[in-house]
Amino acid sequence: MTNGNSNVATFLAYSVTGQGSTFVPMLNVTVDLASPKKGAGRTISDPSGNVVWTRPIPNVSGVPVWLQAVQYGQASNLIATSIQ
């Protein structure tokens, strides 16, 4: 994620179901994901508002996935991709 709020808790959310609209009360934000899951635990953004996640993924090559970074009150643009 780039250009988020600096030095705040940031989470990675994902869905293998697709796009949707789901309100996340604890973060006071609506994500553009159907049945979102937490892809990475709490990570603090750097002073520029950036976060990088590196996550191992089981052998599920070709599975479509939708991703969004989430901070309190805001979510990043939605990214749709396939696991390589």
Residue pairs with C-beta under 8 A, 6 or more apart in sequence:
1 10
1 45
1 49
1 50
1 51
1 52
1 69
1 76
2 48
2 49
2 50
3 48
3 49
3 50
4 10
4 45
4 49
4 50
4 51
4 69
4 71
4 74
4 76
5 45
5 49
5 71
5 74
6 45
6 46
6 47
6 48
6 49
7 44
7 45
7 46
7 47
8 44
8 45
8 71
8 72
9 42
9 43
9 44
9 71
9 72
10 42
10 43
10 44
10 45
10 51
10 69
10 70
10 71
11 27
11 38
11 39
11 40
11 41
11 42
11 43
11 69
11 70
11 71
12 38
12 39
12 40
12 43
12 53
12 55
12 67
12 68
12 69
12 70
13 24
13 31
13 33
13 36
13 37
13 38
13 39
13 67
13 68
13 69
13 70
13 75
14 33
14 36
14 37
14 39
14 65
14 66
14 67
14 68
15 33
15 34
15 35
15 36
15 37
15 65
15 66
16 63
16 64
16 65
16 66
17 33
17 34
17 35
18 33
18 34
18 64
18 66
19 32
19 33
19 34
19 66
19 78
19 80
20 32
20 33
20 34
20 35
20 36
21 30
21 31
21 32
22 30
22 31
22 33
22 34
22 35
22 36
23 29
23 30
24 30
24 31
24 36
24 70
27 70
27 71
27 72
27 73
28 72
28 73
29 70
29 71
29 72
29 73
29 74
29 75
30 75
31 68
31 70
31 75
32 66
32 68
32 75
32 78
33 66
33 68
33 78
36 68
39 53
39 55
39 67
40 53
40 55
43 51
43 53
44 51
45 51
45 71
51 69
57 83
60 83
61 83
61 84
62 82
62 83
63 82
63 83
64 80
64 81
64 82
65 80
65 81
65 82
65 83
66 78
66 79
66 80
67 78
67 79
67 80
67 81
68 75
68 76
68 77
68 78
68 79
69 75
69 76
70 76
